[in-house]
Amino acid sequence: MIRLKNDSQIEGIRKSCHELADLFNEIIPRVKPGVSTKEIDDWCVEFVRKHGGTPAWYSEGFPGCACISVNNHVIHGIPSKKTIVRDGDLVSLDIGINLNGYISDSCHTVQVGNVKPAHRKLVRVTREALLEGIAACHTGNRISDISKAVYHVAYEQNGYGVVYDYCGHGVGLDVHEDPSIPNCPSHERNPRIQAGMVLAIEPMINEGTADVITGDEESEWTVITADGSWSCHEEHTVAVFPDHTEILTDLDYAGNSCLKRTSF
């Protein structure tokens, strides 16, 4: 069941999302060669608790505040003292905050140091796919319009593998809510987008195959590419209003944080 949020609920979710944006603005510059993914997670936990929230993933049983996925790890990378960030890495930080019962969810892939041009392109295209998916997320459209927009940029224009086993979702009052939001054409339910929806749109794009496998030598949580190719994950939480869609987790939320329907 899709849970439409009222103005008061959206305001609560917005505050959680703004706290999450502040967290990213503080943490991203710290992701440098030599730090462990456990150190990064510890910083995230400290920030969240200092600002009155709790890590959202704890309620899902995940053993970290942040899912930290490096290079060929797609999602759900577990923070570890053994995983050391290196020059040239792609480090995806997928973080959620529960602030007074309101959930935020966002992911950004950090390019560490001297990243190869091919991997920089992967990040650029994934971010473009996310923005095109958000642009398609407005009242009157359907969930499949988001999927088509992401797939068009990532696969049809650039030939990347679009992960189909995992997808975006509703969010705000729980970590995972209806509807599911695939990043490629699917046979999922295809509801119409309505005002009051709060959605986590999250392309997961692979340099090679779209196929993934679950589990590595240390964790059954971690999802990695089936062919070992590198992956990028970008995500925003958005709220749908009658006349516009707001990116609640925009890192520059004090500035231009809305995509107005001027082009629709």
C-alpha positions, -999 to +999 in steps of 0.1 A: +000+000+000+013+034-010+014+059+020+007+094+009+022+119+033+005+151+045+023+184+048+033+178+085+048+145+077+067+158+047+081+186+069+094+160+093+109+140+065+124+172+051+142+179+084+156+144+084+167+148+048+184+181+055+203+166+084+214+138+060+226+164+035+246+181+062+261+148+071+272+142+035+287+177+032+308+170+063+318+134+055+325+134+018+357+155+022+370+130+047+369+101+023+406+100+014+432+074+008+443+056+040+411+058+060+391+026+066+354+022+058+349+016+096+364+050+104+340+066+079+310+048+095+321+058+130+321+095+118+286+090+105+274+075+137+289+103+157+273+130+135+238+114+135+237+110+173+251+144+179+222+159+159+195+139+176+189+111+151+196+073+149+211+054+120+181+042+100+197+009+088+200-004+124+162-012+123+169-034+092+195-054+110+224-039+090+256-036+111+265-001+102+252+035+099+264+037+063+264+010+036+299+016+021+305-001-012+338+002-030+345-003-067+328-036-078+306-036-047+272-024-058+253-019-025+253-030+012+290-029+018+296-035+055+320-010+071+353-027+080+386-019+096+401-041+069+388-021+039+411+008+034+402+035+008+428+038-019+437+064-045+415+059-075+386+042-057+349+048-061+333+048-027+295+047-025+280+060+008+244+049+012+230+065+045+197+069+062+187+088+093+157+083+116+149+117+130+119+116+154+104+088+134+110+103+100+133+085+076+157+100+050+177+080+024+204+091+000+236+078-016+266+095-032+296+079-049+328+096-039+356+098-064+389+094-045+420+111-059+432+101-093+401+082-107+404+068-142+385+087-168+363+057-176+352+055-139+346+093-138+323+088-168+304+061-150+298+084-120+288+113-143+263+091-163+248+077-131+242+112-117+227+122-150+204+092-149+193+101-114+184+136-124+165+124-155+146+100-133+137+128-109+126+150-138+102+122-148+088+120-113+058+143-112+021+141-108+004+125-138+033+103-148+037+067-138+065+049-119+076+034-152+084+069-166+111+071-139+124+037-149+125+045-186+143+078-180+171+061-159+174+032-184+175+055-214+205+075-200+224+046-186+219+018-211+204+031-243+227+061-245+258+048-227+256+010-228+260+004-190+245-024-171+214-013-151+209-034-120+175-050-121+176-071-089+174-040-067+154-008-070+142+024-055+112+026-032+088+047-011+103+061+021+097+085+049+078+067+076+096+034+072+129+026+055+113+006+027+077+014+016+056+009-016+060+015-045+091-002-059+109+019-084+128-002-109+157+014-129+148-005-161+117-018-178+099-044-156+066-061-149+063-044-115+031-027-105+030+007-123+010+032-102+005+067-112+026+093-094+006+114-069+011+144-047+021+132-013+044+105-025+079+105-009+102+083-030+139+072-029+151+071-065+184+053-068+201+042-100+227+014-095+247+013-127+275-011-136+303-006-160+298-041-174+270-066-169+238-057-151+240-090-133+249-091-096+256-117-070+250-115-032+277-122-007+314-120-007+341-136+015+329-117+046+292-108+042+260-121+029+247-085+028+271-072+002+260-072-034+288-072-060+289-072-098+289-107-114+317-099-137+339-078-113+333-046-132+330-013-112+296+001-101+282+035-091+251+042-069+234+076-066+202+083-047+179+111-036+148+112-015+121+134-033+087+146-023+060+150-049+037+181-048+009+191-072+031+215-091+067+204-085+089+177-071+114+186-044+148+170-039+147+167-001+183+154+002+198+180-021+233+188-007+225+225-014+191+224+001+193+261+011+196+270-026+178+256-057+164+223-042+133+220-064+128+208-100+098+229-111+076+215-138+086+242-163+097+216-188+068+192-185 
